Amino acid sequence: MANLRLKIELNKGKRGISLDKLEKVVQEMRRFLVSMSDDIELAEPTSWVAVDFMNGSLEFASEYTNPVASPKLTRFNDAIIALARSEFPQSVQRSTANQFFQLASTLEQDETADISVFGESNDQIPIQISQRTAILARMIKVLPFREAIGSIQGRIHSLYKESKPHPYFTLRELSTANLIKCEYENDVYPDIIRALGVIDQVIHVRGAVMSDTRGHSIHHVKVSQIMLADPYGFEDVEKFLGANRSQ
């Protein structure tokens, strides 16, 4: 079992926060957390408490009072990480996503807020949001961005294994030569290392593909599986030509 926690820090570098702003932030956060709790089917969706207050700028954590199963923790964390990227995750209702973006809208124009979710071992995953988080999300909601399970083929261009909140690599797609961001989990890391060990290794990447249907382009991929393509040599060409001659 695990604990659900969402930490936030506002007015960084300043002393205190206006009561009007505090009221708006707490109200919007509470609405979001209750809606999210319904989406992941928590028994008591309103059972959230504020803990770990820090003085100076406003910093505190919202914590669900009961332990939850690991899949619900993963769903909660993944949804918030996606929302912070201005995406509408399929695992939550559109109204829940909009409530998160309403929370981001309470920030001042040039302000960023640090938020964090926590893994099973209480490891902190930091993220930043701003007004732009909400603005971009509302643009994406209107524009034809689509998420679907699919695959792409290409060669690894660069690897960013220390990137937060998710490590990723960029793939040079074979058909378009475009660079595509591919976020991955630790279980596929060995396959990445195997691919990097061979010059010009072609790989097949499968997962959730976020695409922009306006330009028929891929925005990014959440990788679930990597397969290394078999090398294609001169013998294969000879076999192919020989097969054609025999027909």
C-alpha positions in Angstrom: 0.0 0.0 0.0 1.1 3.6 -0.6 0.2 7.2 0.3 -1.1 9.7 -2.2 0.6 13.1 -1.8 0.7 16.3 -3.8 3.1 19.0 -2.8 3.0 22.6 -4.0 5.2 25.7 -3.4 3.9 29.2 -4.3 5.3 32.7 -4.2 8.9 31.4 -4.3 11.4 33.8 -2.9 8.7 36.0 -1.3 7.3 36.3 2.2 3.9 34.9 2.6 0.9 35.0 0.2 -2.2 37.2 0.0 -5.3 35.7 1.6 -7.3 36.1 -1.6 -4.8 34.1 -3.5 -4.4 31.5 -0.7 -8.2 31.0 -0.7 -8.3 30.5 -4.5 -5.4 28.1 -4.6 -6.8 26.0 -1.7 -10.3 26.0 -3.2 -9.1 24.9 -6.7 -6.7 22.3 -5.3 -9.5 20.8 -3.2 -11.9 20.6 -6.1 -9.2 19.0 -8.3 -8.2 16.4 -5.7 -11.8 15.4 -5.0 -12.5 15.0 -8.7 -9.3 13.0 -9.2 -10.2 10.8 -6.2 -13.5 10.0 -7.9 -11.7 9.1 -11.2 -9.3 6.6 -9.5 -12.2 5.3 -7.3 -11.0 6.2 -3.8 -13.4 5.1 -1.1 -13.4 8.6 0.6 -12.7 11.2 -2.1 -13.0 14.2 0.3 -10.5 12.7 2.8 -7.5 15.0 2.1 -5.5 16.9 4.7 -2.9 19.6 4.4 0.5 18.7 6.0 4.2 19.8 6.1 3.8 23.5 6.0 6.9 25.6 5.5 7.3 29.3 6.3 8.5 32.0 3.9 6.8 31.3 0.5 3.7 29.1 0.8 4.7 25.4 0.7 2.6 22.5 1.9 1.5 19.0 0.9 -2.0 17.6 0.4 -2.2 14.0 1.6 -4.9 11.4 1.3 -5.7 10.1 4.7 -5.9 6.4 3.8 -3.2 4.1 2.1 -4.0 3.1 -1.5 -3.0 0.2 -3.8 0.0 0.7 -6.0 -1.9 0.9 -9.3 -3.9 3.8 -8.0 -0.8 5.6 -6.9 0.7 5.1 -10.3 -2.5 6.3 -12.0 -2.6 9.4 -9.8 1.1 10.3 -10.3 1.0 9.7 -14.1 -2.1 11.8 -14.5 -0.6 14.7 -12.7 2.7 14.5 -14.6 0.7 14.5 -17.9 -1.5 17.4 -16.8 1.7 19.4 -15.9 2.7 18.9 -19.6 -0.6 20.4 -20.6 -2.0 17.1 -21.7 -5.5 15.6 -21.2 -4.7 12.0 -19.9 -7.3 9.4 -20.8 -7.2 8.0 -17.3 -9.2 11.0 -15.8 -12.3 12.9 -16.8 -12.1 16.0 -18.9 -13.6 17.9 -16.0 -10.9 16.8 -13.7 -8.2 17.9 -16.1 -9.9 21.3 -16.5 -9.9 21.6 -12.7 -6.2 21.2 -12.7 -5.8 23.8 -15.4 -8.0 26.1 -13.4 -5.6 25.7 -10.5 -2.7 26.7 -12.8 -4.8 29.7 -13.9 -4.7 31.1 -10.4 -1.0 31.8 -10.8 0.3 35.3 -11.7 1.4 35.9 -15.3 5.2 35.4 -14.7 4.9 33.0 -11.8 5.8 29.4 -11.7 4.8 26.9 -9.0 6.7 23.9 -8.0 4.6 20.8 -7.5 5.7 17.2 -6.7 4.2 13.8 -6.5 5.7 10.9 -4.6 6.5 7.3 -5.5 6.0 4.2 -3.4 9.4 4.6 -1.7 8.4 8.3 -1.0 10.8 9.5 -3.7 9.9 13.0 -4.9 9.1 13.7 -8.5 9.3 17.5 -9.1 7.3 19.3 -11.8 6.7 23.0 -12.6 3.4 24.6 -13.7 2.5 28.1 -14.7 -0.3 30.0 -16.4 1.1 28.8 -19.7 0.3 25.2 -18.5 -3.4 26.1 -18.7 -3.1 28.2 -21.8 -1.4 25.5 -23.8 -3.8 22.8 -22.5 -6.8 24.9 -23.8 -5.1 25.3 -27.1 -4.5 21.5 -27.4 -8.1 20.9 -26.4 -9.3 22.9 -29.3 -6.6 21.7 -31.8 -6.7 18.2 -33.2 -4.2 16.4 -30.9 -4.9 12.7 -30.6 -3.4 9.9 -28.5 -3.4 6.3 -29.7 -1.5 3.1 -29.3 1.0 2.7 -32.2 4.6 2.3 -33.2 7.4 4.1 -35.0 10.7 3.0 -36.5 14.0 4.8 -36.4 17.4 5.2 -34.9 18.3 6.6 -31.4 19.7 10.1 -31.9 20.3 11.1 -28.2 19.6 9.9 -24.7 18.5 11.9 -21.6 18.5 9.3 -18.8 18.6 11.9 -16.0 15.7 14.0 -17.3 12.8 14.7 -14.9 10.0 13.7 -14.5 10.7 11.0 -17.1 13.9 10.0 -18.8 13.6 10.0 -22.6 15.5 9.6 -25.8 15.0 11.2 -29.2 14.4 8.9 -32.2 15.3 9.9 -35.8 12.3 8.5 -37.6 13.2 6.5 -40.7 10.2 7.6 -42.9 10.4 11.4 -42.1 13.9 12.0 -40.6 12.0 13.9 -37.8 13.3 13.8 -34.2 10.7 12.4 -31.9 10.7 12.5 -28.1 10.3 9.0 -26.6 9.7 8.8 -22.8 10.5 5.5 -21.3 10.4 3.5 -18.0 13.3 1.6 -16.4 12.1 -1.8 -17.7 13.0 -0.8 -21.4 16.4 0.7 -20.5 18.4 -2.5 -21.2 16.9 -2.5 -24.8 18.1 1.1 -25.2 21.6 0.1 -24.2 21.6 -2.8 -26.6 20.5 -0.5 -29.4 23.2 2.0 -28.6 25.8 -0.8 -28.7 25.3 -1.2 -32.5 26.1 1.6 -34.9 23.0 2.7 -36.9 20.8 0.1 -35.1 17.2 0.5 -36.2 14.5 0.0 -33.5 10.8 -0.4 -33.4 9.2 1.7 -30.6 5.7 0.9 -29.5 3.5 2.8 -27.0 1.0 5.7 -26.6 1.6 8.0 -29.5 0.5 11.7 -29.1 0.1 13.1 -32.7 -0.9 16.4 -34.2 -3.4 15.7 -37.0 -3.0 19.1 -38.5 0.5 18.5 -39.7 0.4 14.7 -39.6 3.3 14.8 -37.1 4.1 13.0 -33.9 4.5 15.1 -30.8 5.9 12.4 -28.4 5.7 8.7 -27.5 5.3 7.1 -24.1 7.3 3.9 -24.8 6.0 0.5 -23.6 8.2 -1.7 -25.8 11.3 -1.5 -27.8 12.4 -4.2 -30.4 15.7 -4.2 -32.3 15.3 -4.7 -36.0 17.3 -7.5 -37.6 20.2 -6.3 -39.8 19.6 -6.3 -43.5 22.7 -7.3 -45.5 23.8 -8.0 -49.0 22.7 -11.6 -48.7 19.1 -10.4 -48.2 19.3 -8.3 -51.4 20.6 -11.4 -53.3 17.8 -13.5 -52.0 15.3 -10.8 -53.0 16.7 -10.4 -56.5 17.0 -14.2 -56.9 13.3 -14.6 -55.9 12.3 -12.1 -58.5 14.4 -13.8 -61.3 12.8 -17.1 -60.6 9.3 -15.8 -61.1 
